[in-house]
């Protein structure tokens, strides 16, 4: 499956084990991971990469590395299947390194991922699962056309906001191209 189109400032590529140093730094940064129970250690960052490689192999989707056109690491962004109130939903997710935050890169990458979902999946809906205190992430979801539609309980029992938008998918994918419920 292809990748999202590059944007004005960013390009996408698949995540690989070679990204461990950058991903460990990103996912281990308390400023980036402030809404998570705790930052991830190096082993957890390696598991994150493996999870994304598995998603890519199985569904042609996952979180992709986002970098500048000059090759500077910015973070990750992409599409994963997530359970929301007991239903599988296609989610757009994003993490931007603290050094690159505040420049609109999360919105730019999330919009490209939204467009990719519309062009290359048969999902009729795209969601963002956002911690209630994460105003920046809520603003990104809002800027790409999402609205809050529900709340969901995370695995740890925390309440998360669910923002959603309809997709007008033009793809005709088989049942093997998305997870079974």
N, C-alpha and C positions, 0 to 999 in steps of 0.2 A: 504494500500500500504506500502511496506517496506521503509526503510530509506537508504540513501547512506551508502556504506560500510565504516567502520572506516579506517583511514589512519595511517601512521607511528606515527603521533603525536596527532591526533584528533579523536573524535567520534561525532556522530550526534544524536540529539534527537529532538522530537517535541517541539515547543514553547508552553508554557502554561501561564496562569495568574500568576503563582508562579515565573515566570521570570521577573516580573515587575521591581524590584529593579535593576537587572543587565541591563535590556534593557533600562530603563530610564537613567541610568548612561552612557551606550554606545551611545544612540541616543541623549543624552543631551550634549555630549562632543564636544566642538567646533573643537578639533583636528580631530575627526572622521567625523564630519558633515560639515567640512569646505566648501565643494562644494555644499551643500544644501543651500536654502535661509536662513535658520537658524536652530540651533539645536532644537530638539523636547523637549517639556516639558513632565512631568509625564503622563498627560492625553493623549497626543499624542502618547506616548510610549505604553500606554494601548490600544489605538486604533490600533496601529501597530500589537500588539499581537493578537487582535481580528481579524484583517484582515488576518493574517497568519493562525489562526485557521479556519477561513472561507475557505481560499484557500485549506487547508488540507482536510477539510470535503467535499468540492465540487469536487476537482480535484486530491486529494492525493499528492499534491505538496504544496510548500510554502518555506519560509525561515525557516531553522531549526537552533536550537542552536548548536553551535560548542563549544566543550570544550576539554580540555586535557584528556588523559586517567585517570588522577588522579581526574578529576571532576572540574578543574579550568575553569571558564567561559572565553571564548576567543572572542565570538561574534556571528554573525549569517551569514548563507550562505544557498543558495538554489535556487529554481526555481519558478518563477511566470510568469503568462501570462501578457504581457504588450502591450499596443498599440504603434506601431512604424509606423509612416507615414500612419496612418489609418488602419493598419493591426495588428491583434493579433499575437504576436510572443512569444516564450518561452525564457525567460531571466534568466541568471544566475546572481545573485546579492550577495554581501558580504559586511559586516562591521566587522572590527577587532578592538578590544579595543586598545587604544594607547599603553598600556603596553605590548601588544603582537605583535605589528607591527614590520616589518623588519625581521621576522623569517621565512618567506615563508608560513605562515599558510593560508593566503588568497588564494594563488595559490594551496596549497594542498587541501583545502576545495572546491575550484571552480572546480578542476580537478575531485574530487569525485562526485560532483554534475553533471558535464558534463557526466561522465560515467553512472550515474544514469539515466540521461535524455536519453541516448542512449539505455540503457537496459529496461527502464520501461515506455517510452512514445512513441507515434507515430509521434512525431514532427520530421521533416526532417531538421530542422535548430535550432541552439541555438545562441542567441545574448547576448551581453552585451551593455548596454546603459551607456555611460561614459561622464561626463563633460569634455570639452576640456582641462581644467587645471589639471585634475586628472591623472597625469602621472603614479602614482603607480597603479591605477586601470587599466589603459590601458596596463601596463606591465603584470599584472595578466592575463588579457584576451589574450594577445599575447602569454604568456607562455603556456596557455592551448590549443592553436591552432587557435585562432581567428585572423581575419584581419579586418581592417576598410573597410566598404563597403558603408557607407552612413552617412548622417547627419539627424537629426530629431529635430523638434521643440517641446520642453517640454511644459507642460500646462501653464507655466509662460512665454512662448515666448523665452526661452533660447535655444540656439543651443546645441545639444548633439551629440556626435559621436556614431555611431552604428558599433560595431564590430560583426562579424558573423563567424560561421563555419557550415558546413554540418554535419548532424548526419546520421549514417547508422543504423537507428532504426530497432530493431528486434521484438519489441512489436507489438501485434495485439490488440489494444484497440478499444472499441466501440466509437461511436460519443458522448456518454454520459460522456466519460472520459476526454474530453477537452472542453473548452468553445465554445459556438456558436459565430460565427462572426456577 
